[in-house]
C-alpha cells in the first residue's frame, strides 16, 4: 500500500495489484479491501440480508450507495461517553 500526500492533511492511499487498483482517502479502507481479497471467507455486505433489502429498494437509479450500521455506531458513541470520566478524571486535581 502506498500513500501520496495531496496537501496536508489530505492524502491518497492506494494499492495496485495485477488485476485491480484500490484508491481511497482512507488507509483503513484500502487495507480492508486488500485483506478481503486475500481472505474471501470474511463477512461481506453482499451477504447481509438488511443491506440487500435496502439496496433492492433503491432500484437501479442509485449511483452511490453508502451503508452504515447505525446501531453499532451509537453503541460505540455511548461507550465513549460513559468512559469520558476515565479520560478526564485526573484533570484539575
Buried (B, 14 or more C-beta within 10 A) or exposed (E): EEEEEEEEEEBBBBBEEEEEEBEBEEBEEBBBBBEEBEEEEEEEEEEBEEBEEEBEEEEEEEEEEEEEEEEEEEEEEEEEEEEEEEEEEEEEE
